[in-house]
Amino acid sequence: MNNLHESPVNHRLGSGEMLLHRRALRKLVPVSDMTIYRWERDGIFPRHFSINGRNYWRLSEVQQWMDGQVRACTPAMPDDGDRYE
């Protein structure tokens, strides 16, 4: 079960949106639970929601956050066509 979408800890909402349980989230964002909690508290990371006492994150929101992290770490190319030397 290496594919994220095959993991038994993932669920779908009625709208078809994929939900991640904490274990699946840790595979995508390998940081501690306390770090996730602090990031959520500080508005840095998407907030979880609870269903029957279990925490879930929307896959689309986590992917969007991850894309933002990649963009923040990628140097911008010069606008005038100059090349890096």
PDB file of N, CA, C and O in Angstrom, chain B, residues numbered from 101:
ATOM      1  N   MET B 101       0.814  -1.192   0.000  1.00  0.00           N
ATOM      2  CA  MET B 101       0.000   0.000   0.000  1.00  0.00           C
ATOM      3  C   MET B 101       0.859   1.258   0.000  1.00  0.00           C
ATOM      4  O   MET B 101       0.702   2.112   0.872  1.00  0.00           O
ATOM      5  N   ASN B 102       1.758   1.381  -0.960  1.00  0.00           N
ATOM      6  CA  ASN B 102       2.623   2.550  -1.027  1.00  0.00           C
ATOM      7  C   ASN B 102       1.908   3.760  -1.578  1.00  0.00           C
ATOM      8  O   ASN B 102       2.316   4.890  -1.308  1.00  0.00           O
ATOM      9  N   ASN B 103       0.851   3.554  -2.345  1.00  0.00           N
ATOM     10  CA  ASN B 103       0.113   4.659  -2.924  1.00  0.00           C
ATOM     11  C   ASN B 103      -0.742   5.322  -1.846  1.00  0.00           C
ATOM     12  O   ASN B 103      -1.478   4.641  -1.131  1.00  0.00           O
ATOM     13  N   LEU B 104      -0.649   6.629  -1.727  1.00  0.00           N
ATOM     14  CA  LEU B 104      -1.380   7.370  -0.708  1.00  0.00           C
ATOM     15  C   LEU B 104      -2.869   7.114  -0.794  1.00  0.00           C
ATOM     16  O   LEU B 104      -3.532   7.016   0.239  1.00  0.00           O
ATOM     17  N   HIS B 105      -3.414   7.002  -1.992  1.00  0.00           N
ATOM     18  CA  HIS B 105      -4.843   6.843  -2.168  1.00  0.00           C
ATOM     19  C   HIS B 105      -5.327   5.442  -1.812  1.00  0.00           C
ATOM     20  O   HIS B 105      -6.533   5.219  -1.705  1.00  0.00           O
ATOM     21  N   GLU B 106      -4.411   4.497  -1.626  1.00  0.00           N
ATOM     22  CA  GLU B 106      -4.794   3.145  -1.244  1.00  0.00           C
ATOM     23  C   GLU B 106      -4.718   2.935   0.258  1.00  0.00           C
ATOM     24  O   GLU B 106      -5.110   1.874   0.744  1.00  0.00           O
ATOM     25  N   SER B 107      -4.234   3.897   0.997  1.00  0.00           N
ATOM     26  CA  SER B 107      -4.042   3.740   2.428  1.00  0.00           C
ATOM     27  C   SER B 107      -5.375   3.591   3.145  1.00  0.00           C
ATOM     28  O   SER B 107      -6.314   4.329   2.843  1.00  0.00           O
ATOM     29  N   PRO B 108      -5.485   2.658   4.087  1.00  0.00           N
ATOM     30  CA  PRO B 108      -6.744   2.460   4.798  1.00  0.00           C
ATOM     31  C   PRO B 108      -7.068   3.576   5.780  1.00  0.00           C
ATOM     32  O   PRO B 108      -8.182   3.624   6.300  1.00  0.00           O
ATOM     33  N   VAL B 109      -6.129   4.470   6.047  1.00  0.00           N
ATOM     34  CA  VAL B 109      -6.392   5.544   7.006  1.00  0.00           C
ATOM     35  C   VAL B 109      -6.933   6.785   6.324  1.00  0.00           C
ATOM     36  O   VAL B 109      -7.198   7.782   6.995  1.00  0.00           O
ATOM     37  N   ASN B 110      -7.104   6.756   5.024  1.00  0.00           N
ATOM     38  CA  ASN B 110      -7.676   7.883   4.290  1.00  0.00           C
ATOM     39  C   ASN B 110      -9.165   7.642   4.092  1.00  0.00           C
ATOM     40  O   ASN B 110      -9.608   6.497   3.989  1.00  0.00           O
ATOM     41  N   HIS B 111      -9.921   8.703   4.040  1.00  0.00           N
ATOM     42  CA  HIS B 111     -11.362   8.606   3.859  1.00  0.00           C
ATOM     43  C   HIS B 111     -11.804   9.679   2.879  1.00  0.00           C
ATOM     44  O   HIS B 111     -11.049  10.601   2.573  1.00  0.00           O
ATOM     45  N   ARG B 112     -13.023   9.556   2.394  1.00  0.00           N
ATOM     46  CA  ARG B 112     -13.571  10.551   1.478  1.00  0.00           C
ATOM     47  C   ARG B 112     -14.827  11.146   2.079  1.00  0.00           C
ATOM     48  O   ARG B 112     -15.630  10.458   2.710  1.00  0.00           O
ATOM     49  N   LEU B 113     -14.976  12.460   1.863  1.00  0.00           N
ATOM     50  CA  LEU B 113     -16.219  13.123   2.221  1.00  0.00           C
ATOM     51  C   LEU B 113     -17.260  12.793   1.157  1.00  0.00           C
ATOM     52  O   LEU B 113     -16.916  12.233   0.116  1.00  0.00           O
ATOM     53  N   GLY B 114     -18.518  13.128   1.399  1.00  0.00           N
ATOM     54  CA  GLY B 114     -19.569  12.904   0.421  1.00  0.00           C
ATOM     55  C   GLY B 114     -19.270  13.580  -0.904  1.00  0.00           C
ATOM     56  O   GLY B 114     -19.698  13.102  -1.955  1.00  0.00           O
ATOM     57  N   SER B 115     -18.536  14.691  -0.867  1.00  0.00           N
ATOM     58  CA  SER B 115     -18.179  15.422  -2.081  1.00  0.00           C
ATOM     59  C   SER B 115     -17.058  14.741  -2.859  1.00  0.00           C
ATOM     60  O   SER B 115     -16.706  15.176  -3.955  1.00  0.00           O
ATOM     61  N   GLY B 116     -16.493  13.667  -2.288  1.00  0.00           N
ATOM     62  CA  GLY B 116     -15.390  12.972  -2.938  1.00  0.00           C
ATOM     63  C   GLY B 116     -14.034  13.475  -2.511  1.00  0.00           C
ATOM     64  O   GLY B 116     -13.012  12.940  -2.939  1.00  0.00           O
ATOM     65  N   GLU B 117     -14.007  14.503  -1.668  1.00  0.00           N
ATOM     66  CA  GLU B 117     -12.720  15.046  -1.216  1.00  0.00           C
ATOM     67  C   GLU B 117     -12.024  14.063  -0.296  1.00  0.00           C
ATOM     68  O   GLU B 117     -12.640  13.510   0.615  1.00  0.00           O
ATOM     69  N   MET B 118     -10.731  13.846  -0.535  1.00  0.00           N
ATOM     70  CA  MET B 118      -9.930  12.911   0.246  1.00  0.00           C
ATOM     71  C   MET B 118      -9.557  13.530   1.587  1.00  0.00           C
ATOM     72  O   MET B 118      -9.155  14.692   1.660  1.00  0.00           O
ATOM     73  N   LEU B 119      -9.694  12.742   2.640  1.00  0.00           N
ATOM     74  CA  LEU B 119      -9.304  13.157   3.982  1.00  0.00           C
ATOM     75  C   LEU B 119      -8.099  12.345   4.424  1.00  0.00           C
ATOM     76  O   LEU B 119      -7.981  11.161   4.108  1.00  0.00           O
ATOM     77  N   LEU B 120      -7.212  12.991   5.153  1.00  0.00           N
ATOM     78  CA  LEU B 120      -6.032  12.312   5.679  1.00  0.00           C
ATOM     79  C   LEU B 120      -6.150  12.184   7.186  1.00  0.00           C
ATOM     80  O   LEU B 120      -6.437  13.160   7.879  1.00  0.00           O
ATOM     81  N   HIS B 121      -5.930  10.988   7.689  1.00  0.00           N
ATOM     82  CA  HIS B 121      -5.806  10.790   9.123  1.00  0.00           C
ATOM     83  C   HIS B 121      -4.366  11.135   9.490  1.00  0.00           C
ATOM     84  O   HIS B 121      -3.514  11.255   8.610  1.00  0.00           O
ATOM     85  N   ARG B 122      -4.097  11.291  10.754  1.00  0.00           N
ATOM     86  CA  ARG B 122      -2.778  11.731  11.223  1.00  0.00           C
ATOM     87  C   ARG B 122      -1.638  10.866  10.674  1.00  0.00           C
ATOM     88  O   ARG B 122      -0.596  11.401  10.297  1.00  0.00           O
ATOM     89  N   ARG B 123      -1.813   9.563  10.622  1.00  0.00           N
ATOM     90  CA  ARG B 123      -0.741   8.679  10.146  1.00  0.00           C
ATOM     91  C   ARG B 123      -0.393   8.975   8.686  1.00  0.00           C
ATOM     92  O   ARG B 123       0.782   9.014   8.320  1.00  0.00           O
ATOM     93  N   ALA B 124      -1.409   9.181   7.859  1.00  0.00           N
ATOM     94  CA  ALA B 124      -1.168   9.508   6.450  1.00  0.00           C
ATOM     95  C   ALA B 124      -0.556  10.897   6.319  1.00  0.00           C
ATOM     96  O   ALA B 124       0.295  11.134   5.461  1.00  0.00           O
ATOM     97  N   LEU B 125      -1.000  11.815   7.180  1.00  0.00           N
ATOM     98  CA  LEU B 125      -0.435  13.169   7.151  1.00  0.00           C
ATOM     99  C   LEU B 125       1.053  13.131   7.458  1.00  0.00           C
ATOM    100  O   LEU B 125       1.838  13.831   6.818  1.00  0.00           O
ATOM    101  N   ARG B 126       1.446  12.320   8.433  1.00  0.00           N
ATOM    102  CA  ARG B 126       2.863  12.220   8.812  1.00  0.00           C
ATOM    103  C   ARG B 126       3.729  11.735   7.660  1.00  0.00           C
ATOM    104  O   ARG B 126       4.902  12.098   7.579  1.00  0.00           O
ATOM    105  N   LYS B 127       3.170  10.918   6.763  1.00  0.00           N
ATOM    106  CA  LYS B 127       3.945  10.454   5.607  1.00  0.00           C
ATOM    107  C   LYS B 127       4.218  11.601   4.647  1.00  0.00           C
ATOM    108  O   LYS B 127       5.268  11.640   4.006  1.00  0.00           O
ATOM    109  N   LEU B 128       3.278  12.534   4.545  1.00  0.00           N
ATOM    110  CA  LEU B 128       3.448  13.675   3.644  1.00  0.00           C
ATOM    111  C   LEU B 128       4.254  14.797   4.283  1.00  0.00           C
ATOM    112  O   LEU B 128       5.068  15.442   3.623  1.00  0.00           O
ATOM    113  N   VAL B 129       4.022  15.023   5.568  1.00  0.00           N
ATOM    114  CA  VAL B 129       4.663  16.115   6.299  1.00  0.00           C
ATOM    115  C   VAL B 129       5.326  15.498   7.524  1.00  0.00           C
ATOM    116  O   VAL B 129       4.711  15.424   8.588  1.00  0.00           O
ATOM    117  N   PRO B 130       6.576  15.054   7.386  1.00  0.00           N
ATOM    118  CA  PRO B 130       7.221  14.305   8.464  1.00  0.00           C
ATOM    119  C   PRO B 130       7.757  15.197   9.587  1.00  0.00           C
ATOM    120  O   PRO B 130       8.966  15.358   9.752  1.00  0.00           O
ATOM    121  N   VAL B 131       6.841  15.762  10.340  1.00  0.00           N
ATOM    122  CA  VAL B 131       7.197  16.547  11.522  1.00  0.00           C
ATOM    123  C   VAL B 131       6.373  16.023  12.695  1.00  0.00           C
ATOM    124  O   VAL B 131       5.444  15.239  12.503  1.00  0.00           O
ATOM    125  N   SER B 132       6.707  16.447  13.884  1.00  0.00           N
ATOM    126  CA  SER B 132       6.020  15.945  15.076  1.00  0.00           C
ATOM    127  C   SER B 132       4.595  16.476  15.172  1.00  0.00           C
ATOM    128  O   SER B 132       4.235  17.469  14.540  1.00  0.00           O
ATOM    129  N   ASP B 133       3.795  15.786  15.979  1.00  0.00           N
ATOM    130  CA  ASP B 133       2.424  16.230  16.227  1.00  0.00           C
ATOM    131  C   ASP B 133       2.416  17.625  16.841  1.00  0.00           C
ATOM    132  O   ASP B 133       1.557  18.442  16.508  1.00  0.00           O
ATOM    133  N   MET B 134       3.362  17.904  17.734  1.00  0.00           N
ATOM    134  CA  MET B 134       3.426  19.212  18.377  1.00  0.00           C
ATOM    135  C   MET B 134       3.721  20.308  17.356  1.00  0.00           C
ATOM    136  O   MET B 134       3.175  21.407  17.455  1.00  0.00           O
ATOM    137  N   THR B 135       4.570  20.022  16.385  1.00  0.00           N
ATOM    138  CA  THR B 135       4.866  21.005  15.342  1.00  0.00           C
ATOM    139  C   THR B 135       3.613  21.297  14.520  1.00  0.00           C
ATOM    140  O   THR B 135       3.313  22.455  14.230  1.00  0.00           O
ATOM    141  N   ILE B 136       2.878  20.243  14.144  1.00  0.00           N
ATOM    142  CA  ILE B 136       1.626  20.441  13.406  1.00  0.00           C
ATOM    143  C   ILE B 136       0.670  21.288  14.244  1.00  0.00           C
ATOM    144  O   ILE B 136       0.062  22.227  13.730  1.00  0.00           O
ATOM    145  N   TYR B 137       0.535  20.962  15.527  1.00  0.00           N
ATOM    146  CA  TYR B 137      -0.346  21.723  16.412  1.00  0.00           C
ATOM    147  C   TYR B 137       0.050  23.204  16.440  1.00  0.00           C
ATOM    148  O   TYR B 137      -0.808  24.080  16.329  1.00  0.00           O
ATOM    149  N   ARG B 138       1.345  23.479  16.588  1.00  0.00           N
ATOM    150  CA  ARG B 138       1.819  24.874  16.640  1.00  0.00           C
ATOM    151  C   ARG B 138       1.577  25.580  15.318  1.00  0.00           C
ATOM    152  O   ARG B 138       1.152  26.736  15.299  1.00  0.00           O
ATOM    153  N   TRP B 139       1.845  24.893  14.210  1.00  0.00           N
ATOM    154  CA  TRP B 139       1.619  25.494  12.897  1.00  0.00           C
ATOM    155  C   TRP B 139       0.138  25.814  12.697  1.00  0.00           C
ATOM    156  O   TRP B 139      -0.206  26.872  12.170  1.00  0.00           O
ATOM    157  N   GLU B 140      -0.734  24.903  13.116  1.00  0.00           N
ATOM    158  CA  GLU B 140      -2.176  25.159  13.029  1.00  0.00           C
ATOM    159  C   GLU B 140      -2.548  26.366  13.886  1.00  0.00           C
ATOM    160  O   GLU B 140      -3.260  27.263  13.433  1.00  0.00           O
ATOM    161  N   ARG B 141      -2.070  26.382  15.105  1.00  0.00           N
ATOM    162  CA  ARG B 141      -2.370  27.473  16.037  1.00  0.00           C
ATOM    163  C   ARG B 141      -1.918  28.819  15.476  1.00  0.00           C
ATOM    164  O   ARG B 141      -2.603  29.831  15.628  1.00  0.00           O
ATOM    165  N   ASP B 142      -0.757  28.813  14.828  1.00  0.00           N
ATOM    166  CA  ASP B 142      -0.178  30.051  14.306  1.00  0.00           C
ATOM    167  C   ASP B 142      -0.664  30.387  12.899  1.00  0.00           C
ATOM    168  O   ASP B 142      -0.241  31.390  12.325  1.00  0.00           O
ATOM    169  N   GLY B 143      -1.540  29.568  12.343  1.00  0.00           N
ATOM    170  CA  GLY B 143      -2.087  29.840  11.009  1.00  0.00           C
ATOM    171  C   GLY B 143      -1.139  29.497   9.878  1.00  0.00           C
ATOM    172  O   GLY B 143      -1.320  29.974   8.757  1.00  0.00           O
ATOM    173  N   ILE B 144      -0.137  28.683  10.146  1.00  0.00           N
ATOM    174  CA  ILE B 144       0.857  28.317   9.142  1.00  0.00           C
ATOM    175  C   ILE B 144       0.419  27.087   8.349  1.00  0.00           C
ATOM    176  O   ILE B 144       0.771  26.939   7.179  1.00  0.00           O
ATOM    177  N   PHE B 145      -0.348  26.209   8.989  1.00  0.00           N
ATOM    178  CA  PHE B 145      -0.727  24.922   8.406  1.00  0.00           C
ATOM    179  C   PHE B 145      -2.248  24.814   8.404  1.00  0.00           C
ATOM    180  O   PHE B 145      -2.903  25.394   9.269  1.00  0.00           O
ATOM    181  N   PRO B 146      -2.824  24.079   7.444  1.00  0.00           N
ATOM    182  CA  PRO B 146      -4.281  23.913   7.426  1.00  0.00           C
ATOM    183  C   PRO B 146      -4.797  23.299   8.729  1.00  0.00           C
ATOM    184  O   PRO B 146      -4.168  22.410   9.301  1.00  0.00           O
ATOM    185  N   ARG B 147      -5.940  23.783   9.184  1.00  0.00           N
ATOM    186  CA  ARG B 147      -6.537  23.287  10.430  1.00  0.00           C
ATOM    187  C   ARG B 147      -7.192  21.929  10.214  1.00  0.00           C
ATOM    188  O   ARG B 147      -7.785  21.672   9.166  1.00  0.00           O
ATOM    189  N   HIS B 148      -7.081  21.080  11.200  1.00  0.00           N
ATOM    190  CA  HIS B 148      -7.757  19.788  11.161  1.00  0.00           C
ATOM    191  C   HIS B 148      -9.204  19.964  11.600  1.00  0.00           C
ATOM    192  O   HIS B 148      -9.581  21.010  12.126  1.00  0.00           O
ATOM    193  N   PHE B 149      -9.989  18.956  11.383  1.00  0.00           N
ATOM    194  CA  PHE B 149     -11.329  18.903  11.940  1.00  0.00           C
ATOM    195  C   PHE B 149     -11.546  17.494  12.453  1.00  0.00           C
ATOM    196  O   PHE B 149     -10.851  16.566  12.040  1.00  0.00           O
ATOM    197  N   SER B 150     -12.491  17.329  13.337  1.00  0.00           N
ATOM    198  CA  SER B 150     -12.707  16.046  13.995  1.00  0.00           C
ATOM    199  C   SER B 150     -14.016  15.404  13.551  1.00  0.00           C
ATOM    200  O   SER B 150     -15.040  16.069  13.392  1.00  0.00           O
ATOM    201  N   ILE B 151     -13.948  14.098  13.358  1.00  0.00           N
ATOM    202  CA  ILE B 151     -15.121  13.272  13.110  1.00  0.00           C
ATOM    203  C   ILE B 151     -15.030  12.121  14.100  1.00  0.00           C
ATOM    204  O   ILE B 151     -14.070  11.351  14.080  1.00  0.00           O
ATOM    205  N   ASN B 152     -16.025  12.006  14.961  1.00  0.00           N
ATOM    206  CA  ASN B 152     -16.036  10.954  15.983  1.00  0.00           C
ATOM    207  C   ASN B 152     -14.742  10.920  16.793  1.00  0.00           C
ATOM    208  O   ASN B 152     -14.226   9.847  17.108  1.00  0.00           O
ATOM    209  N   GLY B 153     -14.225  12.094  17.126  1.00  0.00           N
ATOM    210  CA  GLY B 153     -13.033  12.187  17.965  1.00  0.00           C
ATOM    211  C   GLY B 153     -11.715  11.942  17.258  1.00  0.00           C
ATOM    212  O   GLY B 153     -10.671  11.924  17.911  1.00  0.00           O
ATOM    213  N   ARG B 154     -11.726  11.753  15.956  1.00  0.00           N
ATOM    214  CA  ARG B 154     -10.478  11.551  15.202  1.00  0.00           C
ATOM    215  C   ARG B 154     -10.219  12.780  14.351  1.00  0.00           C
ATOM    216  O   ARG B 154     -11.143  13.364  13.783  1.00  0.00           O
ATOM    217  N   ASN B 155      -8.960  13.166  14.268  1.00  0.00           N
ATOM    218  CA  ASN B 155      -8.580  14.358  13.507  1.00  0.00           C
ATOM    219  C   ASN B 155      -8.288  14.007  12.054  1.00  0.00           C
ATOM    220  O   ASN B 155      -7.660  12.992  11.753  1.00  0.00           O
ATOM    221  N   TYR B 156      -8.760  14.873  11.162  1.00  0.00           N
ATOM    222  CA  TYR B 156      -8.546  14.712   9.726  1.00  0.00           C
ATOM    223  C   TYR B 156      -8.146  16.045   9.108  1.00  0.00           C
ATOM    224  O   TYR B 156      -8.500  17.115   9.605  1.00  0.00           O
ATOM    225  N   TRP B 157      -7.400  15.951   8.014  1.00  0.00           N
ATOM    226  CA  TRP B 157      -7.031  17.113   7.209  1.00  0.00           C
ATOM    227  C   TRP B 157      -7.483  16.860   5.796  1.00  0.00           C
ATOM    228  O   TRP B 157      -7.461  15.719   5.333  1.00  0.00           O
ATOM    229  N   ARG B 158      -7.895  17.904   5.098  1.00  0.00           N
ATOM    230  CA  ARG B 158      -8.273  17.776   3.682  1.00  0.00           C
ATOM    231  C   ARG B 158      -6.995  17.680   2.850  1.00  0.00           C
ATOM    232  O   ARG B 158      -6.109  18.529   2.953  1.00  0.00           O
ATOM    233  N   LEU B 159      -6.913  16.640   2.031  1.00  0.00           N
ATOM    234  CA  LEU B 159      -5.732  16.435   1.197  1.00  0.00           C
ATOM    235  C   LEU B 159      -5.481  17.650   0.317  1.00  0.00           C
ATOM    236  O   LEU B 159      -4.332  18.059   0.151  1.00  0.00           O
ATOM    237  N   SER B 160      -6.529  18.234  -0.247  1.00  0.00           N
ATOM    238  CA  SER B 160      -6.345  19.388  -1.140  1.00  0.00           C
ATOM    239  C   SER B 160      -5.690  20.553  -0.404  1.00  0.00           C
ATOM    240  O   SER B 160      -4.849  21.245  -0.978  1.00  0.00           O
ATOM    241  N   GLU B 161      -6.058  20.780   0.845  1.00  0.00           N
ATOM    242  CA  GLU B 161      -5.470  21.880   1.613  1.00  0.00           C
ATOM    243  C   GLU B 161      -4.016  21.596   1.966  1.00  0.00           C
ATOM    244  O   GLU B 161      -3.180  22.499   1.937  1.00  0.00           O
ATOM    245  N   VAL B 162      -3.713  20.344   2.298  1.00  0.00           N
ATOM    246  CA  VAL B 162      -2.329  19.973   2.618  1.00  0.00           C
ATOM    247  C   VAL B 162      -1.462  20.089   1.368  1.00  0.00           C
ATOM    248  O   VAL B 162      -0.337  20.583   1.444  1.00  0.00           O
ATOM    249  N   GLN B 163      -1.969  19.639   0.218  1.00  0.00           N
ATOM    250  CA  GLN B 163      -1.206  19.750  -1.025  1.00  0.00           C
ATOM    251  C   GLN B 163      -0.965  21.207  -1.396  1.00  0.00           C
ATOM    252  O   GLN B 163       0.122  21.563  -1.852  1.00  0.00           O
ATOM    253  N   GLN B 164      -1.974  22.047  -1.203  1.00  0.00           N
ATOM    254  CA  GLN B 164      -1.814  23.472  -1.483  1.00  0.00           C
ATOM    255  C   GLN B 164      -0.743  24.072  -0.576  1.00  0.00           C
ATOM    256  O   GLN B 164       0.081  24.865  -1.031  1.00  0.00           O
ATOM    257  N   TRP B 165      -0.752  23.700   0.696  1.00  0.00           N
ATOM    258  CA  TRP B 165       0.265  24.178   1.638  1.00  0.00           C
ATOM    259  C   TRP B 165       1.653  23.707   1.187  1.00  0.00           C
ATOM    260  O   TRP B 165       2.608  24.483   1.202  1.00  0.00           O
ATOM    261  N   MET B 166       1.762  22.431   0.784  1.00  0.00           N
ATOM    262  CA  MET B 166       3.050  21.893   0.337  1.00  0.00           C
ATOM    263  C   MET B 166       3.537  22.631  -0.909  1.00  0.00           C
ATOM    264  O   MET B 166       4.724  22.937  -1.019  1.00  0.00           O
ATOM    265  N   ASP B 167       2.638  22.916  -1.844  1.00  0.00           N
ATOM    266  CA  ASP B 167       3.015  23.667  -3.051  1.00  0.00           C
ATOM    267  C   ASP B 167       3.554  25.042  -2.670  1.00  0.00           C
ATOM    268  O   ASP B 167       4.525  25.518  -3.257  1.00  0.00           O
ATOM    269  N   GLY B 168       2.927  25.670  -1.697  1.00  0.00           N
ATOM    270  CA  GLY B 168       3.391  26.975  -1.226  1.00  0.00           C
ATOM    271  C   GLY B 168       4.776  26.902  -0.610  1.00  0.00           C
ATOM    272  O   GLY B 168       5.574  27.827  -0.756  1.00  0.00           O
ATOM    273  N   GLN B 169       5.065  25.804   0.079  1.00  0.00           N
ATOM    274  CA  GLN B 169       6.387  25.629   0.677  1.00  0.00           C
ATOM    275  C   GLN B 169       7.442  25.480  -0.400  1.00  0.00           C
ATOM    276  O   GLN B 169       8.542  26.016  -0.275  1.00  0.00           O
ATOM    277  N   VAL B 170       7.113  24.753  -1.458  1.00  0.00           N
ATOM    278  CA  VAL B 170       8.056  24.569  -2.569  1.00  0.00           C
ATOM    279  C   VAL B 170       8.319  25.913  -3.246  1.00  0.00           C
ATOM    280  O   VAL B 170       9.466  26.257  -3.528  1.00  0.00           O
ATOM    281  N   ARG B 171       7.246  26.675  -3.506  1.00  0.00           N
ATOM    282  CA  ARG B 171       7.415  27.989  -4.148  1.00  0.00           C
ATOM    283  C   ARG B 171       8.249  28.921  -3.279  1.00  0.00           C
ATOM    284  O   ARG B 171       9.053  29.697  -3.796  1.00  0.00           O
ATOM    285  N   ALA B 172       8.064  28.852  -1.974  1.00  0.00           N
ATOM    286  CA  ALA B 172       8.804  29.732  -1.068  1.00  0.00           C
ATOM    287  C   ALA B 172      10.293  29.393  -1.065  1.00  0.00           C
ATOM    288  O   ALA B 172      11.120  30.251  -0.755  1.00  0.00           O
ATOM    289  N   CYS B 173      10.643  28.154  -1.405  1.00  0.00           N
ATOM    290  CA  CYS B 173      12.040  27.716  -1.378  1.00  0.00           C
ATOM    291  C   CYS B 173      12.703  27.752  -2.751  1.00  0.00           C
ATOM    292  O   CYS B 173      13.905  27.512  -2.861  1.00  0.00           O
ATOM    293  N   THR B 174      11.937  28.048  -3.795  1.00  0.00           N
ATOM    294  CA  THR B 174      12.455  28.062  -5.153  1.00  0.00           C
ATOM    295  C   THR B 174      12.863  29.480  -5.535  1.00  0.00           C
ATOM    296  O   THR B 174      12.043  30.395  -5.464  1.00  0.00           O
ATOM    297  N   PRO B 175      14.126  29.677  -5.942  1.00  0.00           N
ATOM    298  CA  PRO B 175      14.543  31.025  -6.323  1.00  0.00           C
ATOM    299  C   PRO B 175      13.810  31.502  -7.575  1.00  0.00           C
ATOM    300  O   PRO B 175      13.563  30.728  -8.499  1.00  0.00           O
ATOM    301  N   ALA B 176      13.478  32.752  -7.586  1.00  0.00           N
ATOM    302  CA  ALA B 176      12.781  33.344  -8.729  1.00  0.00           C
ATOM    303  C   ALA B 176      13.763  33.548  -9.877  1.00  0.00           C
ATOM    304  O   ALA B 176      14.928  33.884  -9.665  1.00  0.00           O
ATOM    305  N   MET B 177      13.275  33.340 -11.082  1.00  0.00           N
ATOM    306  CA  MET B 177      14.093  33.583 -12.270  1.00  0.00           C
ATOM    307  C   MET B 177      14.063  35.080 -12.578  1.00  0.00           C
ATOM    308  O   MET B 177      13.046  35.736 -12.348  1.00  0.00           O
ATOM    309  N   PRO B 178      15.151  35.621 -13.088  1.00  0.00           N
ATOM    310  CA  PRO B 178      15.173  37.041 -13.449  1.00  0.00           C
ATOM    311  C   PRO B 178      14.138  37.343 -14.521  1.00  0.00           C
ATOM    312  O   PRO B 178      13.930  36.545 -15.435  1.00  0.00           O
ATOM    313  N   ASP B 179      13.487  38.501 -14.405  1.00  0.00           N
ATOM    314  CA  ASP B 179      12.451  38.893 -15.345  1.00  0.00           C
ATOM    315  C   ASP B 179      13.017  39.376 -16.683  1.00  0.00           C
ATOM    316  O   ASP B 179      12.333  39.291 -17.703  1.00  0.00           O
ATOM    317  N   ASP B 180      14.235  39.874 -16.696  1.00  0.00           N
ATOM    318  CA  ASP B 180      14.772  40.486 -17.911  1.00  0.00           C
ATOM    319  C   ASP B 180      15.467  39.485 -18.849  1.00  0.00           C
ATOM    320  O   ASP B 180      16.113  39.886 -19.818  1.00  0.00           O
ATOM    321  N   GLY B 181      15.335  38.198 -18.560  1.00  0.00           N
ATOM    322  CA  GLY B 181      15.909  37.193 -19.447  1.00  0.00           C
ATOM    323  C   GLY B 181      17.361  36.881 -19.170  1.00  0.00           C
ATOM    324  O   GLY B 181      17.936  36.020 -19.836  1.00  0.00           O
ATOM    325  N   ASP B 182      17.984  37.559 -18.198  1.00  0.00           N
ATOM    326  CA  ASP B 182      19.363  37.246 -17.868  1.00  0.00           C
ATOM    327  C   ASP B 182      19.444  35.825 -17.311  1.00  0.00           C
ATOM    328  O   ASP B 182      18.503  35.322 -16.697  1.00  0.00           O
ATOM    329  N   ARG B 183      20.579  35.204 -17.539  1.00  0.00           N
ATOM    330  CA  ARG B 183      20.794  33.860 -17.022  1.00  0.00           C
ATOM    331  C   ARG B 183      21.650  33.943 -15.776  1.00  0.00           C
ATOM    332  O   ARG B 183      22.463  34.853 -15.614  1.00  0.00           O
ATOM    333  N   TYR B 184      21.447  32.964 -14.892  1.00  0.00           N
ATOM    334  CA  TYR B 184      22.325  32.869 -13.716  1.00  0.00           C
ATOM    335  C   TYR B 184      23.703  32.436 -14.196  1.00  0.00           C
ATOM    336  O   TYR B 184      23.822  31.550 -15.042  1.00  0.00           O
ATOM    337  N   GLU B 185      24.720  33.051 -13.666  1.00  0.00           N
ATOM    338  CA  GLU B 185      26.080  32.669 -14.058  1.00  0.00           C
ATOM    339  C   GLU B 185      26.886  32.315 -12.871  1.00  0.00           C
ATOM    340  O   GLU B 185      28.059  31.967 -13.002  1.00  0.00           O
TER     341      GLU B 185
END
